[in-house]
């Protein structure tokens, strides 16, 4: 509990310092969207069934979570850089 409080305090002070001294806001609306997608992904992971076989569990749950999170990040276009890298990688695979 003490470590969490220290981290929150440190990050809050760092945020205020950046905002006051540099006059920039390090967060925007896209940050909130990414946090919401992360929360939805954690909720999905909580409700996914746990398989007895460790390797099956690892592959299926990791794959589902990755596809869900990555798909939502790409669909919402919160990061133009990520979308650009995805398109570039897709064009390398398809040859177009």
C-alpha positions in Angstrom: 0.0 0.0 0.0 2.8 2.4 0.8 4.6 1.7 -2.5 1.4 2.5 -4.4 0.9 5.7 -2.5 4.5 6.7 -3.2 4.1 6.0 -6.9 0.9 8.0 -7.1 2.4 10.9 -5.2 5.6 10.9 -7.3 3.8 10.8 -10.6 1.3 13.5 -9.5 4.3 15.8 -8.6 6.0 15.0 -11.8 2.8 15.8 -13.8 2.3 19.1 -12.0 6.0 20.0 -12.5 5.8 19.3 -16.3 2.6 21.3 -16.6 3.8 24.3 -14.6 7.4 24.6 -15.8 7.1 23.5 -19.5 3.5 24.6 -20.0 2.5 21.4 -21.7 -0.2 18.9 -20.9 1.4 15.4 -21.3 -2.0 13.6 -21.6 -4.9 14.0 -24.0 -8.3 12.3 -24.7 -6.5 9.4 -26.5 -4.9 8.6 -23.2 -8.3 8.1 -21.6 -9.4 5.9 -24.5 -6.3 3.7 -24.1 -7.0 3.4 -20.3 -10.6 2.4 -21.0 -9.5 -0.2 -23.5 -6.9 -1.5 -21.0 -9.7 -1.8 -18.3 -12.0 -3.6 -20.8 -9.2 -6.0 -21.6 -8.6 -6.7 -17.9 -12.3 -7.3 -17.5 -12.3 -9.7 -20.4 -9.3 -11.6 -19.0 -11.1 -11.9 -15.7 -14.1 -13.6 -17.3 -12.1 -15.9 -19.7 -12.1 -19.5 -18.5 -8.9 -21.0 -17.1 -7.8 -24.2 -18.8 -6.2 -27.1 -16.9 -3.4 -27.5 -19.4 -0.9 -24.6 -18.8 0.2 -24.4 -22.4 -3.3 -24.3 -23.9 -4.3 -21.7 -21.3 -1.2 -19.6 -22.1 -1.8 -19.7 -25.9 -5.5 -19.2 -25.9 -5.9 -16.5 -23.2 -2.8 -14.6 -24.4 -4.1 -14.7 -28.0 -7.6 -13.6 -27.1 -6.3 -10.7 -24.9 -3.8 -9.6 -27.5 -6.3 -9.7 -30.4 -8.9 -7.8 -28.3 -6.5 -5.1 -27.0 -4.7 -4.7 -30.3 -7.9 -4.8 -32.4 -9.4 -2.0 -30.3 -6.3 0.1 -30.4 -6.2 -0.2 -34.2 -10.0 0.3 -34.6 -10.1 3.5 -32.5 -7.0 4.9 -34.2 -5.7 6.4 -30.9 -2.1 6.1 -32.1 -1.4 7.1 -35.7 2.1 5.5 -35.3 0.7 2.1 -34.4 -1.7 2.2 -37.3 1.1 3.2 -39.7 3.3 0.3 -38.4 0.5 -2.1 -38.7 -0.3 -1.1 -42.3 3.4 -1.3 -43.2 3.7 -4.8 -41.7 0.5 -5.9 -43.4 1.8 -4.7 -46.7 5.0 -6.6 -46.2 3.0 -9.8 -45.5 0.6 -9.4 -48.4 3.2 -8.0 -50.8 1.1 -5.0 -51.8 
